[in-house]
Amino acid sequence: MTVETHSAPARAPAYAWYVLAILFVVYMLNFIDRQIISILAEDIKRDLHLRDEDLGFLYGTAFGVFYSLFGIPLGRLADNWHRVRLMTIGLALWSAMTALSGLARNGGMLAGARIGVGVGEATASPGAYSLISDWFPRRLRATALAIYSAGLYVGGGLSLGIGGVIVKRWNAAYPHGGPWGLAGWQAAFLAVGLPGLLMALVVATLREPARGRSEGLPPPPAHPAPFRAFLSELTTIVPPFTLIGAAQGGVRALLNNIVGLAIITAIVIGLHALGEPLPQWIAIGFGCYAVFSWASALKRRDRPTFALIIANPAFIATVIAYGLNTLVAYAIAFWASPYAIRVLHETPANAGVALGGFGALSGFIGVTAGGIIADRLRQRFAAGRLMVVLFGGLVPPVAVAIAFTATNFTVFVGAIFAAQVLASGALGAAAATTQDLVLPRMRGTATATFFIGTTLLGLAMGPYIAGRVSTLSGSLSIGVLSTLAVMPIGLAAAIIAYRLVPAAEANRIARAKAAGEQG
């Protein structure tokens, strides 16, 4: 009998770099569609009669909550099914919903389209992170993930330039509204959404690697019913079906779920009684309850995965540390363009080209250099990658403060450039750390959980907080700077993670086995 042996490849094959290039373009489109609303915000605010807090809700919360929630069951589907096909479907969905954003006639319609974009984009990173981790050996993993993640900044930067130019030319050509009465901001949504449908055809041609390939591990057996597992996962995280899922776990599980729901509901009611907008906190409460329900179900159904992710202080501390970094980063990313237009009186075209161009360059430099530095630090220190996360929370606030007190556009752009270079390096480092803390079969779920930190903590809160404080204070500068108050908490979480990660990575297999035996 021939015994198949498995050994970790010493280097990444050429095809792996081709896959990485395609995934980079996908992530670039991901952030073009996500970020373009920033340069269009002032026009949307005027035409749809919105406030700053509403804009923060549309950009962050409406998108982010559903992005994070669907990321969890889609992460499980990425673990069990064909990752390339999943990403192809997701890209087509979010591109179509971006185009539909251009047909919105009120805030509710735009919020619905943003929710659809969030659901579609939730397929991207669970599949991409898992594919990259199987195509690239561990010593190159942070570098590869950092290059992929640079698509965030390149796409975000391009969206500002593209959006500003489209609005300028469309409004010049059709000062009283174009075909079907479309304004310039609506045409911009259509222009950036449709190309993604063509890119989905390219993604569909990628090869699917064997799971565990980069670490020389034997591939796990194919899941017998991946979609049944996906639907089961969906019922654990989409209210009110979560109550049914909890009841299946027994009376105690149901009571715990009801208590959790009651506590979250009471908090939402209390915040509204204090004058907070109800849609924002219903969405946040919905997200928190859904994640609580999912985590409880995961503990019952897959104790090893629960043990290495939810019950792993090193993993949670890493997510919190980077998630709070992104709270500030997302606030800056969204409100930089409105600040330039409203406070510094730049045109959308000028603001978009300058902020977009320098934003793309700064993000690419920062995230790529951060990934390389993180890999080198990892070779010298067991938790070396987290040094980059610490740096990303400690240094950038100085540049943020300079930017959002600037009265000169050149100074503003220069400070934003510095802040993004300094802050963006933490992404690859944090992502690679979470991947190293779990087993190969858990990577899609780990990625989805990691992105909860950058959505429920960062994306769903940062832009809204800045907008809400701006509405209350009448100052966009004060609104953005108020987000810096979370940085001490993020630094504390990063220090805790630095101390815990070495042992957590070293004993991951033993902890998974122990959890399986307990189950």
Number of C-alpha atoms within 10 A of each C-alpha: 3 4 5 6 8 14 11 14 15 12 14 15 11 8 12 18 15 12 18 20 16 16 26 24 20 28 26 24 28 27 21 27 29 23 25 28 25 24 30 23 24 21 18 23 15 10 14 14 11 15 17 26 21 23 25 27 28 26 26 28 32 26 25 32 28 25 29 28 28 21 30 30 27 31 29 26 26 33 24 22 20 15 25 21 18 20 26 24 19 22 28 21 22 30 28 22 25 28 24 22 26 22 19 17 14 13 18 12 15 22 21 18 25 29 22 24 30 30 25 28 33 29 30 27 25 30 29 25 26 26 26 23 26 24 29 26 21 21 14 20 28 32 25 28 25 30 24 27 27 30 26 26 30 26 27 30 29 25 31 31 22 20 30 27 20 21 22 16 13 19 18 12 12 14 11 10 14 15 8 7 11 19 22 27 27 25 21 27 26 20 17 20 24 18 15 24 17 12 18 20 14 13 21 14 11 17 14 14 19 14 21 22 20 24 19 15 15 14 14 12 8 10 12 10 10 17 14 11 15 20 13 13 23 21 21 26 28 21 16 11 15 24 21 13 25 24 15 12 15 10 11 11 19 19 14 14 23 17 12 16 20 13 14 19 17 13 15 23 16 12 14 16 11 9 8 14 16 14 15 23 20 17 20 22 21 22 25 19 24 24 21 18 28 24 20 21 24 18 17 14 13 14 23 26 24 22 21 27 22 18 15 19 18 26 27 20 21 28 27 24 30 30 25 30 34 28 29 30 26 25 27 24 21 28 25 24 29 22 23 25 21 13 17 16 13 16 14 27 21 18 26 30 20 19 27 27 20 23 28 26 18 25 29 25 19 25 31 27 20 29 32 22 20 29 23 17 18 19 12 10 14 16 21 21 29 28 20 25 30 22 16 27 27 17 13 22 21 13 19 24 18 17 27 24 14 18 13 13 19 12 15 22 21 15 21 26 23 20 27 28 25 25 29 32 29 30 27 31 33 27 25 26 26 23 25 20 25 24 17 22 18 22 27 30 27 32 24 28 25 27 27 26 24 26 26 27 22 27 33 33 28 35 32 30 22 29 28 24 21 21 16 13 12 13 15 25 21 18 26 29 22 16 24 20 10 15 18 14 14 27 22 16 22 27 17 17 25 21 14 18 24 16 13 20 22 13 12 19 16 11 19 20 14 14 18 14 10 9 12
